[in-house]
Amino acid sequence: SAISWGLPSAILVLGLVAWERRSAAARTVILAGRLGDSSYVLYLIHTLLVTLAVEGALALPGLSSIAPIAAAFVVAGAAVGIAHALHLTIERPLMQRLNPKRTVLPVRPPIIREAA
């Protein structure tokens, strides 16, 4: 288990770190970090959103014929967007109010590129 999952995971993480340091991946990393910050809200609301999407698809006659994989991508994208909006409007301000001395989202240090 450690070799079959741990080794490929370690190689993947090392590859992503190397990619971040060698290329202009900073924007991608910052976006992924911001979406990662909203993951707790996504965890809390995803069941509700999926249930509402399924009920809505069953209630409207035209939506029940949508391909399941396409519907899954639409629902997942909407869930991530809604979770991020809730994070920015509710969770983050609440955390800043509860703990004003600590920054909720630490600022990533700039990537230092070595001269070639």
C-alpha positions in Angstrom: 0.0 0.0 0.0 2.8 2.5 0.9 4.7 1.6 -2.2 1.7 1.3 -4.6 0.1 4.6 -3.4 2.8 6.5 -1.4 5.5 6.4 -4.0 3.4 7.7 -6.9 1.9 10.3 -4.7 5.3 11.5 -3.6 6.5 11.7 -7.2 3.3 13.6 -8.2 3.9 16.2 -5.3 7.6 16.6 -6.2 6.7 17.1 -9.9 4.1 19.7 -9.0 6.6 21.6 -6.8 9.2 21.5 -9.5 6.7 22.7 -12.1 5.7 25.6 -9.8 9.3 26.7 -9.3 10.3 26.4 -13.0 7.3 27.9 -14.8 4.7 30.5 -14.5 2.4 28.2 -12.4 2.0 30.8 -9.6 -1.5 31.9 -10.8 -2.6 28.3 -11.0 -1.3 27.6 -7.6 -2.9 30.7 -6.1 -6.3 29.8 -7.7 -6.1 26.2 -6.4 -5.2 27.5 -3.0 -8.1 29.9 -2.9 -10.5 27.1 -4.0 -8.9 24.9 -1.4 -9.8 27.4 1.2 -13.4 27.0 0.4 -13.3 23.2 0.6 -14.8 23.1 4.1 -17.9 25.0 3.0 -18.1 22.6 0.0 -17.9 19.7 2.3 -20.8 21.1 4.3 -23.1 21.9 1.4 -22.3 19.4 -1.3 -25.0 16.9 -0.2 -27.7 19.6 -0.2 -26.6 20.9 -3.6 -26.5 17.4 -5.2 -29.9 16.6 -3.7 -31.4 19.8 -5.0 -29.9 19.2 -8.4 -31.4 15.7 -8.7 -34.8 16.8 -7.4 -34.8 19.7 -9.9 -33.8 17.4 -12.8 -36.6 15.0 -11.9 -39.2 17.8 -11.5 -38.5 19.3 -14.9 -39.3 17.0 -17.8 -36.5 18.3 -20.1 -33.7 18.0 -17.6 -34.1 14.3 -16.9 -32.8 13.5 -20.4 -29.4 15.2 -19.9 -26.4 12.9 -20.0 -25.4 12.0 -16.4 -21.7 12.8 -17.0 -22.5 16.3 -18.3 -24.9 16.9 -15.4 -22.2 15.8 -13.0 -19.8 18.3 -14.4 -22.4 21.1 -14.2 -23.4 20.3 -10.7 -19.7 20.0 -9.5 -18.8 23.3 -11.1 -21.9 25.0 -9.6 -21.1 23.5 -6.2 -17.5 24.7 -6.2 -18.7 28.2 -7.3 -21.4 28.4 -4.6 -19.0 27.1 -1.9 -16.4 29.7 -2.9 -18.9 32.5 -2.8 -20.1 31.3 0.6 -16.6 31.1 1.8 -15.8 34.7 0.7 -19.1 36.2 2.0 -19.7 34.2 5.3 -16.8 32.0 6.4 -13.8 34.2 5.8 -15.3 37.4 7.4 -16.6 35.3 10.3 -13.1 33.8 10.9 -11.5 37.2 10.7 -14.0 38.6 13.2 -13.5 35.7 15.6 -9.7 35.8 15.4 -8.6 39.3 14.2 -4.9 38.9 15.0 -4.5 35.9 12.7 -4.9 36.1 9.0 -7.3 33.5 7.6 -5.5 33.2 4.3 -1.7 33.4 4.6 -0.1 35.2 1.7 2.1 32.9 -0.3 5.7 34.0 -0.6 6.7 35.1 -4.1 8.4 32.4 -6.2 12.1 33.2 -6.5 13.5 32.2 -9.9 17.2 31.5 -10.3 19.0 33.3 -13.1 19.7 30.9 -16.0 
